[in-house]
């Protein structure tokens, strides 16, 4: 079967394309722009990728080898319901779907049990930690995670797998397409306000996801937030009883690690103490306090809770080394800024200086005014800690000056191609 992935450079679609290729399917795809991840996919055997997403490009691929299944990112019909690729596939009667339908097909065809990780924050890290544990135990798995790892591809399918580990995103209600054998909820706080207009809508979606899962593991605070009652199908954990056992930097990392250990313990029966020994050697993953150059780090934080988590880790690291902590921040989506701007408040407490660059724009509402950094900075409890900046030569010189003084510089950016993260990799990595 020939599967064509539209938006293949995205962290949701790209890893699934890798899984499909390794599972034996013919894979091709497209994206609006080139990026380092596109090059990553090409280096991993998916060479037939078009940049531009035109009718002519997909027609050429279809002519060379007929496309059986067209998989698209949720953003495609939102941005343009008459996108050229969609229109072409309708005319050619090519089966089209979002990623969830294809993944369910692969899980069914291969006879796998789904171990899903959902949550507003911590999904990628918790998913990667579970993958790490399975790999340390030598158990073959399939998986899909939204970040690059040093110990495996973002998507993988190993022969002999019994489990498929999936970072199950709530955006566009994608996670409601699955019925996991085991679900892990890494943390819940209202997000994706364009999809879930009220907090209650968001909570209801998570409750539905839990109902569809054979068993669920989550923190007691999150169970209370969701209003869950006692159930034999839900395991609630308390951190106070376990906080001395995991030694990773950052409170949120330690919380995610404990969830991962409990999930793998329940699935495999391996004793907790053995799993903790493995998790304390977890090497991290890309864009989660990733070291780009000496004293320069990149993190995917872009919501209030994710920023708090990144700051928790960064403060511990800076305190241990006696460094000043400097943050460069790029918000993800102007739409999100309109919802969260009053929640920033003290999120950057502990930073000696914050440089706030314009938000990364994608899937935007054209009727919403673009909120500039200077205005967002006024929502901080102490606005004097932050200044507006641009991705330009001045910011590069400023960052280099901080690095030369021995400061710890952490960039927080959730965007893809053309984001602060990619700019830093271009400017500071030889």
Secondary structure, 3 states (H helix, E strand, C coil): CEEEEECCCCCCHHHHHHHHHHCCCEEEEEECCCCHHHHHHHHCCCCCEEECCCHHHHHHHHHHCCCCEEEECHHHHHHCCCCHHHHHHHHCCCEEEEHHHHHHHHHHHHCCEEEEEECCCCHHHHHHHHHHHHHHHCCCEEEECCCCECCECCEEECCCCCEEEEECCCHHHHHHHCCCCEEEECCCCCCCCCCCCCHHHHHHHHHHHHHHCCCEEEEHHHHHHCCCCCCCCEEEECHHHCCCCCCCCCHHHHHHHHHHHHHHHHHHCCCHHHHHHHHCCCCCECCCCEEEECCEEEECCCCHHHHHHHHHHHHHHHHHHCCCEEEEEEEECHHHHHHHHHHCECCCCCCCEEEEEEEECCCCCCCCCCCCHHHHHCCECCHHHEEEECCCHHHHHHHHHHHHCCCEEEEEECCCCCCHHHHHHHHHCC
